[in-house]
Amino acid sequence: MSTPDPRDLGSVLGLPGTRAPELATVRAGYEAMARAVAVGLVVHAADGGIVEVNAAAQRMLGVTPAAVSGRLTGDPAWGVLDEHGDPMPSERHPISQAFATGEPVREVVMSISRPDGSRLWVDVSADVVLQDGEVVLGFSTFIDVTRRHDLAREVQRQEERLRAIFDDSPLGIATCGVDVEAGYPIQTANAAFCRQFGVGSAAELVGSPVTDLVVPAERTRGRETLRALVVDHDGADVDEWEIRHPDGRRRWVRTWASTVPAPAEEGGVVLLVQTEDVTAQRAIREQMEVMAHHDALTGLGNRTLGSSLVEQARREARRRGEPIAVMFLDLDHFKLVNDTLGHDVGDQLLRVLAQRLAAVPGISHTPARLGGDEFLVVLDDAGARESDVESCAERVADQIIAELGRPVVLAGEVLHVGASVGIAVGTGEEDERELLRRADLAMYAAKDDGRSCHRVYRPEMRAAAQHRAGTERELQRAIDAGELRVYLQPVVDAATRAPVACEALLRWEHPERGLLGPAEFLAVAEASGLVVPIDTWVIGETCRILAELRAAGTPVPSVAVNVSGQQLVQRDVAGHVARSLAAHGLEPSALAVELTERTLIDAGPTTLRQLTALADLGVPIGLDDFGTGHSSLSNVKHLPVGFLKVDRSFVADLLTDRTSRAIVAAIIRLGTEMGLDVVAEGVEDEATFEAVRDLGCTFAQGWLFGRPVPPAALTRVFGGAPS
């Protein structure tokens, strides 16, 4: 007898050949089992039609046995979809495949449409029962996996969203292994990360050490930073790194690095690196930093940077035990350039001089422009270069003065602008403000000593500065209180000794100190700008005095007044002179204008226009203190100058110094040949007078012929009875 096929229905359920009572028992057991299981069970006849549906299947499918009896699985009403949501052909249904092959089909995910329109996702398995090698019955079992499917789809959607975020994020994102020795190899990288590091795809980066993406100089720091994250679990890190693209472009990225959990097979942790290209922001930040600490006009440091450099140098000096030097620079005659040629030319000049200053050898830091025409230089390594810091600073100051003193050609003009330099040497114990104050005081001392020179701070300079400030305040009060006076000194004809003119000389009738000469206050007046209103007052007052003298019978032919360079560029001198003469009924030749030779050398177009206007008005123009300004008569011949006054320093040494005599003789001879009158100043004795007269001098002035006196005292010189 042959062994029955376990899959033969006859041997399983006792169909033909099985006794009826046994069959009934089997069927009853089957039905009880079908009702009890939670798995959906559908029994198919040999033609595929449904013959049995258990209770679980009815619940899941939402059908009754009568409604599905005889229906085929290929019935379009089922609306079967495959796991991807596409329509599933009937021949691919699990039961169809089992009928076709006689082999079981396991766990096929599919979707079936319910009568109410909802869908059921099921995990289906199918098998068949054979009798005599023929399929006589089929079974479909299925489990409701709708929830699992929906969750899987939701997970898939989330993953797709995360992938989209990963791929489309403007932030660069990369994951890296935590192998310290391998340099934290890159595992994944999104498109933004690739763009930021200048590569076309993640494939070019995967496996490469992430620390190799920064410039070589930064790699050690990068490895130490990541090691602190991975090994020491030191939180997260935010930093900026310099990188180089393969094409050599320099870029900057900000990174956020942290460790995140990972599957055990991946080591349990990965390094997450997020990056942002901050090249543009860094450029803006650097530009703002430059703007905050550098002068927009010259490119030098500004006051903020200068103060910082002084403070830094001071701390270093104290730490090293070596002195430092601070230099304060102020340009000489720069205001004249601004006033005569305009601020545009002045700005150009500042840029040229700033470049020269920055290029001076020995300057250890970028010079700073403190404002206007003032500059600061810090020498914090002078002590390292030379044991005598003061000598080193003076040597550098000499180089600065030489460089800034070279002529500059701008707007068709040859400009001569020097610099006065104050030097303060400190030990580091002084605070920043004190060092700057000392350098400033030394600079003013250089100004007082003739400009275009340097001076080193000495304690007595503070008292001089305080005196200067006090003098300025008192002088302003004196102007307002009417304490200034005009004194007159006669000028005589050298041939006849007869008085022919006077010079107006300023005096200050101080309520406590008595009568002060210009040497006591004129330098302060020029430095403070008070000389301009003083000159204006002197012109008007001199015209008033001359008119009163003449009206009272004292026949003074003319009076000369001194006019500063500041007056010539800031005021309409020609107009003021014309109005003053007219107001007092005086002819133009009654008032002569004297200016120093130095003023003429520094003269710009505005000054020359003023002089020309005065000459056209008929006002005589003379050069005072001639011979001290390093000019020449060849320059004078192109200007409306009518007379020269030989400086008293040459006249005083005329009898004892051969050089002074030669200078006086040359000035007199050349002046005479050019048709200019020559006045010798400071003639105090007969021998000197005879000497200048013998040399051919036209006029003379000095104590020999009369000291400066109040106008009323001129009666003895010119005669008459002044009021």
C-alpha positions in Angstrom: 0.0 0.0 0.0 1.4 3.4 -1.0 2.0 6.2 1.5 -0.7 8.8 1.2 0.4 12.3 0.0 0.2 14.5 3.1 -1.2 17.2 0.8 -3.8 14.9 -0.7 -7.2 16.0 0.4 -8.4 12.5 0.8 -5.8 11.8 3.4 -6.4 15.1 5.2 -10.1 15.6 5.3 -11.4 12.1 4.3 -13.2 13.0 1.2 -13.9 10.1 -1.2 -12.6 6.9 0.6 -13.2 8.5 4.1 -16.0 7.3 6.3 -18.9 9.8 6.7 -18.8 10.0 10.5 -15.1 10.7 10.4 -15.5 13.3 7.8 -18.1 15.1 9.7 -15.9 15.2 12.7 -13.0 16.5 10.7 -15.2 19.2 9.1 -16.5 20.2 12.5 -13.0 20.6 13.7 -12.0 22.6 10.7 -14.9 24.9 11.1 -14.2 25.5 14.7 -10.5 26.2 13.9 -11.5 28.6 11.1 -13.7 30.5 13.4 -11.1 30.7 16.2 -8.1 31.9 14.3 -7.5 35.7 13.8 -6.0 35.0 10.4 -8.2 35.5 7.4 -8.8 32.3 5.6 -10.4 31.9 2.2 -10.9 28.5 0.5 -10.9 28.3 -3.2 -12.4 25.6 -5.4 -10.4 24.1 -8.2 -11.6 26.7 -10.6 -10.5 29.5 -8.2 -13.9 30.5 -7.0 -14.3 31.2 -3.3 -16.1 28.5 -1.5 -15.4 29.4 2.2 -14.5 32.6 4.1 -13.8 32.4 7.8 -15.1 35.0 10.2 -11.8 36.8 10.4 -11.7 37.2 6.7 -15.3 38.4 6.7 -14.5 41.1 9.2 -11.3 42.2 7.4 -12.9 42.2 4.0 -16.2 43.5 5.1 -18.1 40.8 3.2 -20.5 37.9 3.9 -20.0 34.4 2.6 -23.0 34.7 0.3 -21.6 38.0 -1.2 -18.3 36.4 -2.2 -19.3 32.8 -2.9 -18.0 31.8 -6.2 -16.1 35.0 -6.9 -12.7 34.7 -8.4 -9.7 36.6 -7.0 -9.3 38.2 -10.4 -12.6 40.0 -10.1 -11.9 43.6 -10.8 -14.2 44.6 -7.9 -11.5 43.6 -5.5 -9.2 46.4 -6.9 -6.1 44.5 -6.0 -2.9 46.6 -5.8 0.6 45.5 -5.3 2.9 46.7 -2.6 3.9 49.8 -4.6 0.3 50.8 -5.1 0.1 49.7 -8.7 -2.8 47.4 -10.1 -1.8 43.7 -9.7 -2.7 41.5 -12.7 -4.8 38.5 -11.7 -2.1 36.0 -12.7 0.2 37.5 -10.1 -2.3 37.0 -7.2 -0.8 34.6 -4.7 -3.6 32.0 -5.1 -3.3 32.2 -8.9 0.4 31.5 -8.7 -0.2 28.6 -6.4 -2.8 27.1 -8.7 -0.5 27.6 -11.6 2.6 26.1 -10.1 1.2 23.8 -7.4 3.7 25.4 -5.0 3.0 27.5 -2.0 3.4 31.3 -2.2 4.5 33.1 0.9 3.9 36.7 2.3 2.9 38.8 -0.6 1.8 42.3 0.4 -1.2 43.5 -1.5 -4.2 45.8 -1.1 -7.8 44.9 -1.5 -10.7 47.3 -1.9 -13.6 46.9 0.6 -17.2 47.4 -0.4 -17.3 50.7 1.6 -14.4 52.0 -0.6 -11.7 51.7 2.1 -8.6 49.7 1.5 -7.1 46.8 3.4 -3.5 46.0 3.2 -2.8 42.4 3.8 0.2 40.0 3.9 -1.1 37.0 1.9 0.2 33.4 1.6 -1.4 30.8 -0.6 -1.2 27.0 -1.0 -3.1 24.2 -2.8 -4.3 20.7 -2.1 -3.6 18.0 -4.6 -5.4 14.8 -5.3 -3.9 12.4 -7.7 -1.5 15.2 -8.7 -4.3 17.5 -9.5 -5.2 20.7 -7.7 -8.6 20.2 -6.1 -8.6 23.0 -3.5 -6.8 26.2 -2.6 -6.2 28.2 0.5 -5.4 31.9 0.9 -4.5 33.2 4.4 -3.9 36.8 5.1 -3.0 39.1 8.0 -4.2 42.7 8.2 -1.0 44.8 7.9 -2.8 48.0 7.1 -1.4 49.8 10.2 2.1 48.4 9.6 1.9 49.5 6.0 0.7 52.9 6.9 3.4 53.3 9.4 6.0 52.0 6.9 4.7 54.5 4.3 4.8 57.3 6.9 8.4 56.3 7.8 9.2 56.3 4.1 7.7 59.7 3.7 9.6 61.0 6.7 12.8 59.5 5.3 12.1 61.1 1.9 11.5 64.4 3.7 14.7 64.0 5.6 16.5 63.1 2.5 15.1 66.2 0.7 16.1 68.3 3.7 19.6 66.7 3.7 20.0 67.1 -0.1 18.4 70.5 -0.4 19.6 72.1 2.8 21.6 75.4 2.3 23.7 74.1 5.2 26.4 71.7 4.4 25.8 68.4 6.2 28.2 65.4 6.5 28.5 62.4 8.7 31.9 61.1 9.6 33.3 58.1 11.3 34.9 58.5 14.7 38.2 56.9 13.9 40.7 59.4 15.3 43.7 57.9 13.5 41.9 58.0 10.2 41.1 61.7 10.6 37.4 61.1 10.9 36.6 59.8 7.4 33.6 61.3 5.7 30.7 58.8 5.3 28.0 61.0 3.6 27.8 64.5 2.4 25.0 66.6 0.9 25.2 68.9 -2.1 25.7 72.0 -0.1 28.6 70.5 1.7 30.2 69.5 -1.7 29.6 73.0 -3.1 31.1 74.7 0.0 34.3 72.6 -0.4 34.5 73.0 -4.1 33.8 69.4 -5.3 31.2 68.0 -7.7 29.8 65.1 -5.7 29.9 63.3 -2.4 31.8 60.4 -4.0 34.9 62.7 -4.2 34.8 63.1 -0.4 33.6 59.8 1.0 36.5 58.1 2.8 38.6 61.3 3.0 39.6 62.6 6.4 37.3 65.5 7.2 40.3 67.3 8.9 42.1 67.4 5.5 39.4 69.8 4.2 40.9 72.8 6.1 44.1 74.5 5.2 47.3 72.7 6.5 47.9 75.3 9.2 44.5 74.6 10.7 44.6 70.8 10.7 46.2 70.2 14.0 43.7 72.5 15.7 40.9 70.7 13.8 42.0 67.2 15.0 42.3 68.4 18.6 38.8 70.0 18.4 37.2 66.8 17.1 39.1 64.6 19.5 37.6 66.6 22.4 34.2 65.9 20.9 34.6 62.2 20.2 37.0 61.0 22.9 36.4 63.5 25.7 32.7 63.9 24.9 33.2 67.6 25.2 29.7 68.8 24.1 29.5 70.4 20.7 31.8 72.8 18.9 31.1 75.9 16.8 34.1 77.4 15.0 35.2 79.1 11.7 37.8 77.5 9.5 39.8 78.6 6.5 39.6 76.2 3.5 41.0 76.1 0.0 39.0 74.9 -3.0 40.8 72.6 -5.5 41.1 75.7 -7.8 43.0 77.6 -5.1 40.2 79.9 -4.0 40.3 80.9 -0.3 37.0 80.5 1.5 35.8 80.4 5.1 33.2 78.1 6.7 31.5 78.1 10.0 31.0 74.6 11.4 28.8 73.0 14.0 30.2 69.6 15.0 28.7 67.1 17.5 28.4 63.3 18.0 25.0 61.6 17.4 23.9 58.0 18.1 24.3 55.4 15.3 23.5 51.7 14.9 25.8 49.4 16.8 27.2 48.0 13.5 28.3 51.5 12.7 30.1 51.9 16.0 27.3 53.3 18.0 28.1 56.9 17.3 29.0 59.1 14.3 30.3 62.6 14.0 27.7 65.1 12.5 29.3 68.1 10.9 27.2 71.0 9.6 28.8 73.9 7.7 27.9 77.3 6.3 29.9 79.4 3.9 30.6 82.6 5.7 33.2 84.0 3.3 31.0 87.0 2.5 30.0 87.6 6.1 33.7 87.4 7.1 34.7 89.8 4.4 32.0 92.3 5.7 33.2 91.7 9.3 36.8 92.2 8.3 35.8 95.4 6.4 33.9 96.6 9.4 36.9 95.8 11.6 39.1 97.8 9.2 36.6 100.7 9.3 36.5 100.6 13.1 40.2 100.7 13.5 41.5 102.5 10.3 41.3 105.9 8.9 39.1 106.0 5.8 41.1 108.8 4.1 44.6 107.5 4.5 44.3 103.8 5.3 46.4 104.3 8.4 45.2 103.3 11.9 42.7 105.6 13.5 42.6 107.1 17.0 41.0 103.8 18.4 43.8 101.7 16.9 46.4 104.2 18.0 45.2 104.1 21.6 45.1 100.3 21.5 48.7 100.2 20.2 50.0 102.5 22.9 48.2 100.4 25.6 49.6 97.1 24.1 53.1 98.5 23.9 52.8 99.8 27.4 51.9 96.4 28.8 54.7 94.7 26.8 57.2 97.3 28.0 56.2 96.6 31.6 56.4 92.8 31.1 59.8 92.9 29.3 61.3 95.6 31.4 62.2 97.6 28.3 61.2 101.3 27.6 59.0 102.3 24.7 58.8 105.5 22.6 55.6 107.2 21.4 55.8 110.0 18.8 53.1 112.6 18.2 53.3 114.3 14.7 51.7 117.5 13.5 52.1 118.7 9.9 53.5 122.2 9.5 51.5 124.7 7.4 48.9 122.1 6.4 46.1 124.5 7.2 47.4 126.9 4.6 47.1 124.2 1.9 43.5 123.5 2.9 42.7 127.2 3.0 44.4 128.1 -0.3 44.0 125.0 -2.5 40.9 123.5 -1.0 40.1 120.4 1.1 40.3 118.1 -1.9 43.9 118.9 -2.4 44.4 118.8 1.3 43.0 115.2 1.4 45.3 114.2 -1.5 48.3 115.6 0.4 47.3 113.7 3.5 47.2 110.4 1.5 50.6 111.1 0.0 52.2 111.9 3.3 50.5 109.0 5.0 52.1 106.6 2.5 55.5 108.2 3.1 55.0 107.9 6.9 54.0 104.2 6.7 57.1 103.5 4.6 59.7 105.1 7.0 62.1 102.4 8.2 62.1 101.6 11.9 58.4 102.2 12.5 57.3 98.9 14.1 53.5 99.4 13.9 51.1 101.0 11.4 51.0 104.7 12.2 47.7 106.1 13.3 46.0 109.3 12.1 44.4 110.9 15.2 42.5 113.5 13.2 43.1 116.4 11.0 46.9 116.6 10.4 47.9 114.8 13.6 49.5 111.4 13.6 50.8 108.9 16.1 53.7 106.5 15.8 54.5 103.8 18.4 58.0 102.3 18.7 57.6 99.3 21.1 60.8 97.6 19.9 63.2 100.5 20.1 64.6 99.0 23.3 65.3 95.7 21.5 67.0 97.5 18.7 69.1 99.9 20.7 70.0 100.4 24.3 69.4 104.1 24.1 65.7 104.2 23.2 65.6 108.0 23.1 68.4 108.1 20.5 66.6 105.4 18.4 63.4 107.4 18.5 65.2 110.6 17.5 66.8 108.9 14.6 63.4 107.6 13.4 61.9 111.1 14.0 64.6 112.6 11.8 63.7 110.1 9.0 60.0 111.0 9.4 60.8 114.8 9.1 63.0 114.2 6.1 60.4 112.1 4.3 57.4 114.4 5.1 59.5 117.5 4.2 60.1 116.4 0.6 58.1 118.6 -1.8 54.8 117.2 -3.1 53.4 118.3 -6.4 49.6 118.5 -6.5 47.1 120.5 -8.5 50.1 122.1 -10.4 51.6 123.4 -7.1 54.8 122.4 -5.4 53.8 122.0 -1.8 56.3 122.1 1.1 54.8 120.6 4.3 57.0 119.5 7.1 56.3 117.9 10.4 56.9 118.8 14.0 57.5 115.6 16.1 57.1 115.2 19.8 58.7 112.1 21.5 57.8 110.6 24.8 59.8 107.7 26.3 58.0 105.6 28.8 58.7 102.6 31.0 55.3 101.1 30.8 54.3 102.3 34.3 52.7 105.4 32.8 49.1 105.1 31.6 48.2 105.5 27.9 46.8 109.0 28.3 49.9 110.2 30.1 52.2 108.9 27.4 50.1 110.6 24.7 50.0 113.8 26.7 53.8 113.9 27.1 54.3 113.3 23.3 51.8 116.1 22.6 53.6 118.5 24.9 56.9 117.6 23.2 55.3 118.2 19.8 54.2 121.7 20.8 57.7 122.4 22.0 59.0 121.5 18.5 56.4 123.9 17.1 57.6 126.6 19.4 61.2 125.9 18.4 60.7 126.6 14.7 58.8 123.6 13.4 60.0 120.8 11.2 62.0 119.4 14.1 61.6 117.0 16.9 61.8 117.4 20.7 61.9 114.8 23.4 59.5 115.3 26.4 61.0 117.0 29.4 59.1 117.7 32.6 59.5 121.4 32.2 57.5 121.3 29.0 54.3 120.7 31.1 54.8 124.1 32.7 55.4 125.7 29.3 52.2 124.1 28.0 50.2 125.3 31.0 51.7 128.8 30.5 50.7 128.7 26.8 47.2 127.6 27.6 46.9 130.3 30.2 48.3 132.9 27.8 45.7 131.9 25.2 42.9 132.3 27.6 44.2 135.7 28.8 44.8 136.8 25.2 41.3 136.1 24.3 40.1 138.1 27.3 42.5 140.9 26.4 41.0 141.2 22.9 37.6 141.4 24.4 38.6 143.8 27.1 40.5 146.2 24.7 43.9 145.7 26.3 45.9 145.6 23.0 47.7 148.6 21.9 49.4 149.9 18.7 52.9 151.4 19.2 54.8 153.1 16.4 58.5 153.1 15.6 60.0 155.5 13.0 61.8 154.5 9.8 64.3 157.0 8.5 65.9 157.9 5.2 69.5 156.5 5.4 70.8 159.5 3.4 69.2 162.3 5.5 68.2 160.5 8.8 64.8 162.2 8.3 61.8 160.1 9.4 59.8 159.0 6.4 57.4 156.3 7.8 56.5 154.2 10.8 56.0 150.6 11.6 53.0 149.6 13.7 54.0 147.3 16.5 51.6 145.4 18.7 51.7 145.6 22.5 49.6 144.1 25.2 48.9 146.3 28.2 48.5 143.5 30.8 46.7 144.5 34.0 49.2 142.6 36.2 52.3 142.1 34.1 52.5 145.5 32.5 53.3 146.2 28.9 54.1 143.0 26.9 55.9 142.8 23.6 54.8 140.4 20.8 57.5 137.8 21.8 55.4 137.2 25.0 52.2 136.2 23.1 52.5 136.2 19.3 53.4 132.5 19.0 50.4 131.6 21.1 48.2 133.9 18.9 49.4 132.2 15.8 49.0 128.6 17.2 45.5 129.3 18.5 44.3 131.3 15.4 43.8 134.4 17.5 46.3 136.2 15.2 43.5 136.6 12.6 41.2 138.8 14.6 44.2 140.6 16.1 45.6 141.4 12.6 42.1 142.6 11.5 42.0 144.9 14.5 45.5 146.2 14.0 44.8 147.3 10.4 41.7 149.2 11.4 43.3 150.7 14.5 46.4 151.8 12.6 44.3 153.6 10.0 42.4 155.4 12.8 45.6 156.4 14.6 47.2 157.7 11.3 44.2 159.8 10.5 44.1 161.3 14.0 47.9 162.1 13.9 47.5 163.8 10.5 44.5 165.7 11.7 46.4 166.9 14.8 49.3 168.2 12.6 51.8 165.3 13.0 52.8 164.6 9.3 53.3 160.8 9.3 53.6 159.8 5.6 52.7 156.2 6.0 52.6 153.3 8.5 53.4 149.6 7.9 51.4 146.8 9.5 52.4 143.2 9.8 50.0 140.7 8.4 50.1 137.0 9.1 49.8 134.2 6.6 46.6 133.0 8.3 45.1 136.5 7.7 46.0 136.3 4.0 44.2 133.1 3.4 41.2 133.4 5.8 40.1 137.0 5.3 39.6 139.4 2.5 42.6 141.5 3.5 42.5 143.7 0.4 38.8 144.5 1.0 39.3 145.2 4.7 42.3 147.5 4.0 40.3 149.4 1.4 37.4 149.8 3.7 39.6 151.0 6.6 41.4 153.5 4.4 38.2 154.9 3.1 36.6 155.1 6.5 39.4 157.4 7.7 40.0 159.3 4.5 43.4 157.9 3.8 45.1 157.3 0.5 46.2 153.7 -0.3 49.9 154.5 0.0 49.4 155.6 3.6 49.3 152.0 4.7 51.9 149.5 3.9 51.5 145.8 4.4 54.5 143.6 5.6 54.6 139.9 5.6 57.4 137.5 6.5 59.5 135.8 3.9 58.3 132.5 5.2 54.7 133.5 4.5 55.6 134.3 1.0 57.4 130.9 0.5 54.2 129.1 1.7 51.9 131.3 -0.3 49.3 129.6 -2.4 46.9 131.0 -5.0 44.7 132.7 -2.4 47.6 134.5 -0.8 49.0 135.6 -4.2 45.5 136.9 -5.2 45.3 138.9 -2.0 48.8 140.4 -2.5 47.9 141.3 -6.1 44.7 142.9 -5.0 46.6 145.0 -2.5 49.1 146.1 -5.0 46.4 147.0 -7.5 44.8 149.1 -4.8 48.1 151.0 -4.5 49.1 149.6 -1.1 52.9 149.1 -0.8 54.0 145.5 0.1 57.2 144.6 1.9 59.0 141.4 3.1 59.9 141.5 6.8 62.8 139.6 8.3 64.2 139.0 4.8 67.2 136.5 4.6 65.8 134.0 7.2 63.2 132.2 5.0 65.6 130.5 2.6 64.0 132.3 -0.3 65.8 134.2 -3.1 65.3 137.5 -4.9 64.7 135.6 -8.1 61.4 134.5 -6.5 60.6 137.9 -5.3 60.8 139.5 -8.7 57.6 137.7 -9.8 55.6 139.1 -6.8 54.2 142.6 -6.1 56.8 143.4 -3.5 58.1 147.0 -3.2 60.5 146.8 -0.3 62.6 144.4 1.7 63.5 144.6 5.4 66.9 143.0 6.2 66.5 140.8 9.3 67.9 142.3 12.5 70.0 139.2 13.3 72.2 140.0 10.2 72.3 143.7 11.0 73.3 143.1 14.6 76.3 141.0 13.6 77.2 143.2 10.7 80.4 144.6 12.3 81.7 141.4 13.8 80.7 138.6 11.4 81.9 138.6 7.8 79.1 136.2 6.7 76.4 138.5 8.1 78.0 141.5 6.3 78.2 139.6 3.1 74.5 138.6 3.3 73.4 142.2 4.1 75.5 143.5 1.2 74.1 141.0 -1.2 70.5 141.7 -0.2 71.0 145.5 -0.5 72.8 145.2 -3.9 70.4 142.8 -5.5 67.3 144.6 -4.1 68.6 147.9 -5.4 69.2 146.4 -8.8 65.6 145.1 -8.9 64.3 148.6 -8.0 63.3 147.6 -4.4 63.8 149.8 -1.4 65.8 148.1 1.4 65.2 148.8 5.1 67.8 147.7 7.7 66.1 146.6 10.9 67.7 146.7 14.4 70.1 149.6 13.9 71.1 150.5 17.4 74.3 152.4 17.1 76.1 154.9 14.8 78.7 152.4 13.6 76.1 150.0 12.4 74.1 152.8 10.8 77.1 154.0 8.9 77.9 150.5 7.8 74.4 149.8 6.3 74.4 153.3 4.8 77.8 152.7 3.2 76.5 149.4 1.8 73.7 151.3 0.0 70.8 150.6 2.2 67.8 153.0 1.5 66.2 153.2 4.9 67.0 152.2 8.5 65.0 151.4 11.6 66.1 150.8 15.2 66.6 152.2 18.6 69.1 154.6 17.3 66.3 156.6 15.7 63.6 155.8 18.2 62.0 153.1 20.2 58.4 151.9 19.7 56.2 154.5 21.4 52.5 155.4 21.8 51.2 157.5 18.9 51.2 160.7 20.9 54.9 160.5 21.4 55.6 160.8 17.7 55.4 164.6 18.0 59.1 164.8 18.9 60.0 162.8 15.7 57.6 164.2 13.1 56.7 167.5 14.8 53.1 168.9 15.3 50.8 168.6 18.3 48.8 165.3 18.3 45.6 165.2 20.3 
